[in-house]
Amino acid sequence: MCEKSVRDFASPERMAEIANNAVDSFGELLNGRSLYDALSGSLKMSDDDILAAGFTTLKEFMRGGGGDEA
């Protein structure tokens, strides 16, 4: 892995664009539990973040949402 952090060469606007593209890519490639695990685990998104990004179908995987609790 490269020692230089992305934050060292990407503007805040570019970082936001990269983050949005990552979320969109996960949404296109995964679904259900796999998508929830990727967003909450790999991208460290909270349940509120996930809902705000429009992934309302993932409520069943969230705490108190009726899905399996971690």
GIHUTA-V932326 format. One record per residue. N is the residue number from 0. PHI is phi in whole degrees, -180 to 180 (* if undefined). Layout:
[[N:PHI] [N:PHI]]
//
This chain:
[[0:*] [1:-68] [2:-75] [3:-79] [4:-75] [5:-58] [6:-63] [7:-75] [8:-131] [9:-113] [10:-70] [11:-57] [12:-66] [13:-68] [14:-62] [15:-63] [16:-64] [17:-62] [18:-62] [19:-62] [20:-65] [21:-64] [22:-62] [23:-61] [24:-64] [25:-58] [26:-64] [27:-80] [28:-93] [29:-125] [30:-153] [31:56] [32:-57] [33:-62] [34:-66] [35:-59] [36:-62] [37:-67] [38:-68] [39:-78] [40:-88] [41:-67] [42:-94] [43:57] [44:-85] [45:-78] [46:-59] [47:-63] [48:-62] [49:-62] [50:-65] [51:-64] [52:-80] [53:98] [54:-90] [55:-68] [56:-72] [57:-91] [58:-54] [59:-64] [60:-96] [61:-88] [62:-55] [63:76] [64:-95] [65:95] [66:-93] [67:-67] [68:-93] [69:-77]]
//
